[in-house]
Amino acid sequence: MWISFLGIGLMALSALVITFARSKTKGVVRIVLSLVAFVMLVLGFIYGVFTIIT
């Protein structure tokens, strides 16, 4: 159960980070924040799939 909460939290946090990155930043910072948000989204997805499988 806690792993699913972690996955949901990572997905929500990645949505907030990408929204912030696209609206408030420019250049390299925007790219870095977008990559961080993408990694968090993928990790959240993996945690969610792991929760469903087990």
Phi, psi and omega per residue, in radians:
M1 nan -0.743 -3.117
W2 -1.168 -0.553 3.118
I3 -1.170 -0.655 3.105
S4 -1.163 -0.666 3.072
F5 -1.098 -0.676 3.085
L6 -1.091 -0.763 3.114
G7 -1.084 -0.783 3.124
I8 -1.117 -0.733 3.122
G9 -1.104 -0.727 3.115
L10 -1.127 -0.693 3.123
M11 -1.149 -0.734 3.119
A12 -1.153 -0.743 3.126
L13 -1.127 -0.659 3.113
S14 -1.149 -0.631 3.088
A15 -1.124 -0.711 3.105
L16 -1.159 -0.717 -3.130
V17 -1.142 -0.761 -3.125
I18 -1.198 -0.593 3.078
T19 -1.145 -0.769 3.095
F20 -1.113 -0.763 -3.095
A21 -1.091 -0.710 -3.076
R22 -1.384 -0.393 -3.094
S23 -1.735 -0.494 -2.985
K24 -2.028 -0.201 -3.042
T25 -2.119 2.917 3.126
K26 -2.450 2.812 2.981
G27 1.191 -2.401 -3.049
V28 -1.139 -0.643 -3.140
V29 -1.083 -0.711 3.115
R30 -1.090 -0.752 3.138
I31 -1.134 -0.779 -3.121
V32 -1.119 -0.799 3.126
L33 -1.121 -0.639 3.098
S34 -1.141 -0.707 3.100
L35 -1.156 -0.709 3.101
V36 -1.096 -0.749 3.126
A37 -1.121 -0.678 3.120
F38 -1.133 -0.736 3.114
V39 -1.115 -0.738 3.106
M40 -1.106 -0.671 3.109
L41 -1.117 -0.764 3.131
V42 -1.142 -0.752 3.105
L43 -1.106 -0.702 3.081
G44 -1.081 -0.696 3.095
F45 -1.129 -0.762 3.131
I46 -1.097 -0.758 3.095
Y47 -1.091 -0.687 3.120
G48 -1.135 -0.752 3.109
V49 -1.151 -0.709 3.112
F50 -1.054 -0.670 3.131
T51 -1.162 -0.685 3.141
I52 -1.204 -0.699 -3.086
I53 -1.194 -0.720 -3.061
T54 -1.583 nan nan
